Amino acid sequence: MIEPKHIQIANYTYDLPHNRIAKYPKANRDESKLLVYKKGSIFDSSFNNIQQFIPADTIIVSNNSRVIPARILFKKETGAVIEIFCLEPMQPSDYQSNFAQTQSCVWKCIVGNRRKWKEGCLVLTFDYELPLKADQKTCSIEFKAEIIKNTREDLWIAFSWNSTELCFSQIIECVGALPIPPYLERGTETSDYTQYQTIYSKIEGSVAAPTAGLHFTENIITNLQKKGTQFLELTLHVGAGTFKPVKTKTIGDHEMHGEHFSITRSTIEKLCSNSNIIAVGTTTARTLESLYWIGVSLIQNKHTCIDGMFYVEQWQPYNNETSISKNESYGAIVDYLEKHEQNVIHCKTSIIIVPGYRFKVIHQLLTNFHQPHSTLILLVAAFVGEQWKNIYNHALENEYRFLSYGDSSLLFGQ
């Protein structure tokens, strides 16, 4: 086995024809194809038949994060258009608190056409209806953006507006656009505002959808529940780093992006009671595995917790050989939360899952087909081994649709 940091990304790529990238979703979510991989065998099916492949007494865990309209366009007096892409809240750093701000907030951002914005504030003016005021149906809102930190790693932008009637989440609903993936090579359309959200999305914060869940319908969930399957939810806010290809020769030189997640104590307790767990998507898989390492760090008294936020570093799992079970780890987290009278654990993870990683929590993975040269391919390869090549070749040869709006696969682990 190659030492994980020495893995070469050139061994984890494939040729993805441009016409195999799904530009739009299926008209009905559950009509997508489903590739099932189990013990070296591959089966072709449809997502609306997924209950046939789910073992009884299974827990399916999904990510309920909701995509926000994170792309904001400002037009300067010169006519230049500046695009600000909100990545992560910085002041306040908590998503819910930040969205609730009524005068100002600060976000880490990416700026398009940055060379046209050298100094000063950008201003965007729009009208907003105020239903609470009978004598004033609309008011003019002045929304401003100003760079307050500009380093090689970070670009922090302070947003402010002239109405305490509106919170930041309402502001971006008015002026922002949903950030669909760049490889779709098209603008955001009206249909994307519903199709690029899972039916169970609730908690605002993602800038990319947890796309493995886009195939679920209420009918699919009901049928699985009738079979005895239990559905649980967690929240991981997907960052723009999910689209970041690995550009370094070896994985050890790649810097993994960090993502915030949270999970309730009751959910963790239920996960301790079941031995067969399916993760809906790589975001859910990363969360459940990261949670295990937080429990291990609590048991070993090596945890990193700053202002109530736990952290999982990129290579943390590979530096800690342990026989601690999933139930022992998760039980330690439950004990911690009970001791501190908390019902939710808040964390940030930069974990990278590559071949050589030993999965501690999940037994099946439901996921779409990912980009070449991506950390998501590495995660799939870690889960199914070298069979990932056969899986992707089969999908290419049998007209599967790829990436965010593409088809799905149900993978059983090694």
Residue pairs with C-beta under 8 A, 6 or more apart in sequence:
1 355
1 356
2 355
2 356
3 356
4 251
4 252
4 315
4 318
4 354
4 355
4 356
4 357
5 250
5 251
5 252
5 315
5 318
6 250
6 251
6 252
7 250
7 251
7 252
7 354
7 355
7 356
7 378
8 249
8 250
8 251
9 246
9 248
9 249
9 250
9 251
9 254
9 373
9 378
10 249
12 373
12 377
12 378
12 381
12 388
13 372
13 373
13 377
14 372
14 389
14 392
14 393
14 396
15 372
16 371
16 372
16 396
16 402
17 396
20 396
20 400
20 401
20 402
21 183
21 184
21 401
21 402
21 403
21 406
22 401
22 402
22 403
22 404
22 405
22 406
22 407
23 184
23 185
23 186
23 405
24 191
24 195
24 405
25 32
25 195
25 214
25 405
26 32
28 217
29 47
29 199
29 214
29 215
29 216
29 217
30 46
30 47
30 48
30 215
30 216
30 217
30 219
30 220
31 46
31 47
31 48
32 46
32 47
32 215
32 401
32 406
32 407
32 408
33 44
33 45
33 46
33 47
33 400
33 401
33 407
33 408
34 44
34 45
34 46
34 47
34 49
34 50
34 53
34 215
34 407
34 408
34 409
34 410
35 42
35 43
35 44
35 45
35 391
35 394
35 395
35 400
35 407
35 408
35 409
35 410
36 42
36 43
36 44
36 45
36 53
36 409
36 410
37 43
37 384
37 387
37 391
37 409
37 410
37 411
37 412
38 53
38 412
39 412
40 387
42 390
42 391
42 394
43 53
44 398
45 52
45 53
47 215
47 220
47 407
47 408
48 220
50 220
50 224
50 410
51 220
51 223
51 224
51 227
51 229
53 410
54 60
54 224
54 227
54 229
54 278
55 276
56 227
56 228
56 229
57 228
57 229
57 274
57 276
58 228
58 229
58 230
58 274
58 276
58 277
58 278
58 364
59 229
59 230
59 231
59 232
59 270
59 271
59 274
59 276
59 277
59 278
60 224
60 229
60 230
60 231
60 232
60 278
60 280
60 366
61 231
61 232
61 233
61 234
61 271
61 277
61 278
61 279
61 280
61 284
61 288
62 198
62 200
62 210
62 213
62 216
62 231
62 232
62 233
62 234
62 280
62 281
62 284
63 198
63 210
63 213
63 233
63 234
63 235
63 236
63 238
63 280
63 281
63 283
63 284
63 287
64 198
64 200
64 201
64 202
64 203
64 233
64 234
64 235
65 201
65 203
65 204
65 205
65 206
65 210
65 235
65 236
65 237
65 238
65 283
66 197
66 201
66 202
66 203
66 204
66 205
66 206
67 178
67 179
67 196
67 197
67 201
67 206
67 207
67 208
67 209
67 238
68 86
68 169
68 172
68 176
68 204
68 205
68 206
68 207
69 172
69 173
69 175
69 176
69 177
69 178
69 179
70 85
70 86
70 87
70 172
70 176
70 178
70 179
70 207
71 83
71 84
71 85
71 86
71 176
71 177
71 178
71 179
71 188
72 83
72 84
72 85
72 86
72 124
72 145
72 172
72 175
72 176
72 177
73 81
73 82
73 83
73 84
73 177
74 81
74 82
74 83
74 84
74 122
74 123
74 124
74 145
75 81
75 82
75 124
76 82
76 116
76 117
76 122
78 116
80 113
80 116
80 117
81 113
82 111
82 112
82 113
82 114
82 116
82 117
82 122
83 111
83 112
83 113
84 109
84 110
84 111
84 112
84 122
84 145
84 157
85 109
85 110
85 111
85 112
85 179
85 207
85 240
86 107
86 108
86 109
86 172
86 176
86 207
87 107
87 108
87 109
87 110
87 207
87 239
87 240
88 107
88 108
88 239
88 260
89 95
89 97
89 98
89 99
89 105
89 106
89 107
89 108
90 106
90 107
90 108
90 156
91 98
91 105
91 106
92 98
92 101
92 105
94 346
95 203
95 204
95 205
95 237
95 260
98 105
98 107
98 168
99 167
99 168
99 169
99 204
100 167
100 168
100 169
101 167
101 168
102 164
102 165
102 166
102 167
102 168
103 160
103 161
103 164
104 158
104 159
104 160
104 161
105 158
105 159
105 168
106 148
106 156
106 157
106 158
106 159
107 156
107 157
107 159
108 154
108 155
108 156
109 155
109 156
109 157
110 155
110 240
111 117
111 155
111 157
117 147
120 146
121 144
121 145
121 146
122 144
122 145
122 146
123 142
123 143
123 144
124 142
124 143
124 144
124 145
124 175
125 140
125 141
125 142
125 143
126 140
126 141
126 143
126 174
126 175
127 138
127 139
127 140
127 141
128 138
128 139
128 141
128 163
128 165
128 166
128 174
129 137
129 138
130 136
130 137
130 138
130 139
130 165
132 165
139 163
139 165
141 161
141 162
141 163
141 166
141 171
141 174
142 161
142 162
143 159
143 160
143 161
143 171
143 175
144 159
144 160
144 161
145 157
145 158
145 159
146 157
146 158
146 160
147 155
147 156
147 157
147 158
148 156
148 157
148 158
149 155
149 156
150 156
159 168
159 171
161 171
169 204
177 188
178 188
178 192
178 193
178 196
179 188
179 207
179 208
179 240
180 186
180 188
180 192
180 196
180 404
181 208
181 243
181 403
181 404
182 243
183 243
183 371
183 403
184 404
184 405
195 214
195 405
196 209
196 214
196 404
197 209
198 209
198 210
198 213
198 214
198 216
199 216
199 217
199 218
200 213
200 216
200 233
201 209
202 233
202 235
203 235
203 237
205 235
205 237
205 260
206 237
206 238
206 239
207 237
207 238
207 239
207 240
208 238
208 239
208 240
208 242
208 243
208 404
209 238
209 404
210 236
210 238
210 280
210 281
210 283
210 284
211 281
211 368
211 403
211 404
211 405
212 280
212 281
212 282
212 284
212 366
212 367
212 368
212 408
213 280
213 281
214 404
214 405
215 408
216 280
221 231
224 231
225 231
230 270
230 274
232 267
232 270
232 271
233 267
234 261
234 262
234 263
234 264
234 267
234 284
234 287
234 288
235 261
235 262
235 263
236 259
236 260
236 261
236 283
236 284
236 286
236 287
236 349
237 259
237 260
237 261
238 259
238 283
239 257
239 258
239 259
240 257
241 256
241 257
241 258
241 259
242 257
242 283
242 376
243 371
244 257
244 375
245 371
245 372
245 373
245 374
246 254
246 373
246 374
246 375
246 378
247 254
247 373
248 254
251 352
251 354
251 378
254 352
254 375
255 314
256 314
256 350
256 351
256 352
256 375
257 350
258 348
258 349
258 350
259 283
259 286
259 348
259 349
259 350
260 346
260 347
260 348
261 287
261 290
261 346
261 347
261 348
261 349
262 344
262 345
262 346
262 347
263 287
263 291
263 344
263 345
264 343
264 344
265 333
265 334
265 337
265 338
265 342
265 343
265 344
265 345
266 343
268 291
268 330
268 333
268 334
268 337
268 345
269 330
269 334
271 277
271 288
271 326
271 330
271 361
272 326
272 327
272 330
272 331
272 334
275 363
276 363
276 364
277 288
277 361
277 362
277 363
277 364
278 362
278 363
278 364
278 365
278 366
278 410
279 285
279 288
279 361
279 362
279 364
279 365
279 366
280 366
281 366
281 367
281 368
282 365
282 367
282 370
282 376
282 379
282 380
285 353
285 362
285 365
285 367
285 379
285 383
286 349
286 351
286 353
286 379
287 349
288 361
288 362
289 317
289 351
289 353
289 357
289 359
289 360
289 361
289 362
290 312
290 347
290 349
290 351
291 329
291 330
291 333
291 345
291 347
291 361
292 326
292 329
292 330
292 360
292 361
293 312
293 316
293 317
293 320
293 329
293 351
294 303
294 310
294 312
294 329
294 333
294 345
294 347
295 324
295 328
295 329
295 330
295 331
295 332
295 333
296 320
296 322
296 324
296 329
296 332
297 303
297 304
297 310
297 316
298 332
298 333
298 336
299 324
299 328
299 329
299 332
300 320
300 322
303 310
304 310
304 311
304 313
305 311
308 346
309 346
309 347
309 348
310 345
310 346
310 347
310 348
311 347
311 348
311 349
311 350
312 347
312 348
312 349
312 350
312 351
313 350
313 351
314 350
314 351
314 352
315 352
316 351
317 351
317 357
318 356
318 357
326 360
326 361
329 360
333 345
336 345
337 343
337 344
337 345
352 375
352 378
353 375
353 378
353 379
353 382
354 375
354 378
354 379
354 381
354 382
355 378
355 381
355 382
355 385
356 382
357 382
359 382
359 383
359 413
362 383
362 413
363 412
363 413
364 410
364 411
364 412
364 413
365 380
365 383
365 410
365 411
365 413
366 408
366 409
366 410
366 411
367 376
367 380
367 408
367 409
367 411
368 402
368 403
368 404
368 406
368 407
368 408
368 409
369 392
369 395
369 400
369 401
369 402
369 403
369 406
369 407
369 409
370 376
370 377
370 380
370 402
370 403
371 377
371 403
377 388
380 388
380 391
380 411
381 388
383 411
383 413
383 414
384 391
384 411
384 412
384 413
384 414
385 414
391 409
391 411
395 402
395 407
395 409
400 406
400 407
401 407
